[in-house]
Amino acid sequence: VQLQASGGGLVQAGGSLRLSCVASGSIFSTYVMGWFRQAPGKERELVAAISRTGSSTYYADSVKGRFTISSDNAKDTVYLQMNRLKPDDTAVYYCACRRIYNDYVPTGGYDYWGQGTQVTVSS
């Protein structure tokens, strides 16, 4: 499995960005997809994840109501729409996936990772 993330950039606080992650092959029916982030000096954290059917999602408390994860199976792409961005959202964002056989959305155990994309939010 190969994942290619894009869409990061520099934005002012209150602005929006949309991250995209293209997967090699049609994997969404058997993989849960997630977006993680890691800020300098901090541990990597799961920001959002979506189940293989798209019916279940997970959001970190810090992004609830501001970020939305979605997937387009026809394009083998998962998105992270980020609105009302804050300086604390500044980090390298990674997409990741994990093979799964149910509709559960795990918070760990992701096996495959894309390269990161930098998101910088200025105050």
C-alpha positions as CSV (number, residue, x, y, z in Angstrom):
1,V,0.0,0.0,0.0
2,Q,1.3,3.4,-0.9
3,L,-0.2,6.7,0.3
4,Q,0.5,10.1,-1.1
5,A,-0.5,13.1,0.9
6,S,-0.8,16.7,-0.3
7,G,-2.5,20.0,0.4
8,G,-0.5,21.5,3.2
9,G,0.6,25.0,3.3
10,L,0.7,28.3,5.2
11,V,-2.6,29.9,6.3
12,Q,-3.7,32.5,8.7
13,A,-5.6,31.7,11.8
14,G,-9.3,31.2,11.0
15,G,-8.5,30.0,7.5
16,S,-9.1,26.7,5.9
17,L,-7.1,24.0,4.1
18,R,-8.0,20.6,2.6
19,L,-5.6,17.8,2.7
20,S,-5.8,14.9,0.3
21,C,-4.4,11.4,0.5
22,V,-4.4,9.2,-2.6
23,A,-4.0,5.4,-2.0
24,S,-2.6,2.9,-4.4
25,G,-5.3,0.6,-5.5
26,S,-8.8,0.3,-4.2
27,I,-8.2,-0.3,-0.5
28,F,-10.9,1.7,1.2
29,S,-13.3,-1.3,1.4
30,T,-10.8,-3.2,3.6
31,Y,-8.8,-0.5,5.3
32,V,-9.5,2.2,7.9
33,M,-8.0,5.5,6.9
34,G,-6.6,8.1,9.3
35,W,-4.9,11.4,9.5
36,F,-2.3,12.0,12.2
37,R,-0.2,15.0,13.0
38,Q,3.0,15.7,14.8
39,A,4.1,19.1,16.0
40,P,7.7,19.8,17.0
41,G,8.5,18.4,20.4
42,K,5.2,16.6,20.6
43,E,4.1,13.1,20.1
44,R,2.2,12.1,17.0
45,E,-1.5,12.1,17.5
46,L,-4.5,10.8,15.6
47,V,-6.6,13.7,14.4
48,A,-9.3,11.9,12.5
49,A,-10.2,8.5,11.0
50,I,-12.9,7.0,8.9
51,S,-14.1,3.4,8.8
52,R,-13.9,1.3,5.7
53,T,-17.5,1.8,5.0
54,G,-17.4,5.5,5.8
55,S,-20.2,5.1,8.3
56,S,-18.0,5.7,11.4
57,T,-15.6,8.4,12.1
58,Y,-13.3,9.5,14.9
59,Y,-12.1,13.0,15.8
60,A,-9.7,14.2,18.4
61,D,-11.4,16.5,20.9
62,S,-9.1,19.3,19.8
63,V,-10.5,19.3,16.2
64,K,-14.2,18.3,16.7
65,G,-16.5,20.7,14.9
66,R,-13.6,22.2,12.8
67,F,-12.2,19.2,10.9
68,T,-14.1,16.8,8.6
69,I,-12.7,13.5,7.2
70,S,-14.2,12.0,4.1
71,S,-13.4,9.5,1.4
72,D,-14.1,9.1,-2.3
73,N,-13.8,5.5,-3.2
74,A,-13.9,6.2,-6.9
75,K,-10.8,8.3,-6.6
76,D,-9.1,6.2,-3.9
77,T,-8.7,9.4,-2.0
78,V,-9.4,10.4,1.6
79,Y,-9.7,14.1,2.6
80,L,-9.3,16.2,5.7
81,Q,-11.2,19.5,5.5
82,M,-9.7,21.8,8.1
83,N,-11.7,24.9,9.0
84,R,-11.2,27.6,11.6
85,L,-7.6,26.7,11.8
86,K,-5.6,27.7,14.9
87,P,-1.8,28.2,15.4
88,D,-2.0,25.0,17.6
89,D,-2.9,23.1,14.5
90,T,0.6,23.7,13.1
91,A,2.2,20.3,12.5
92,V,3.2,17.8,9.9
93,Y,0.1,15.8,8.9
94,Y,0.3,12.2,7.8
95,C,-2.2,9.9,6.3
96,A,-2.2,6.3,7.3
97,C,-4.2,3.1,7.0
98,R,-4.8,-0.2,8.7
99,R,-6.3,-3.3,7.3
100,I,-9.5,-4.2,9.2
101,Y,-12.4,-6.6,8.9
102,N,-15.1,-4.7,10.7
103,D,-16.4,-1.2,10.8
104,Y,-14.4,-0.2,13.9
105,V,-12.3,2.9,13.9
106,P,-9.1,2.1,15.9
107,T,-6.9,4.8,17.3
108,G,-3.7,2.9,16.8
109,G,-2.0,0.1,15.0
110,Y,-1.8,1.8,11.6
111,D,0.5,-0.1,9.3
112,Y,1.0,2.1,6.3
113,W,2.0,5.7,6.2
114,G,2.3,8.4,3.6
115,Q,4.9,11.1,3.6
116,G,3.9,14.1,5.7
117,T,2.6,17.4,4.5
118,Q,3.3,20.6,6.5
119,V,0.5,22.7,7.8
120,T,1.5,26.1,9.3
121,V,-1.1,28.4,10.8
122,S,0.1,31.9,11.5
123,S,-1.5,34.1,14.2
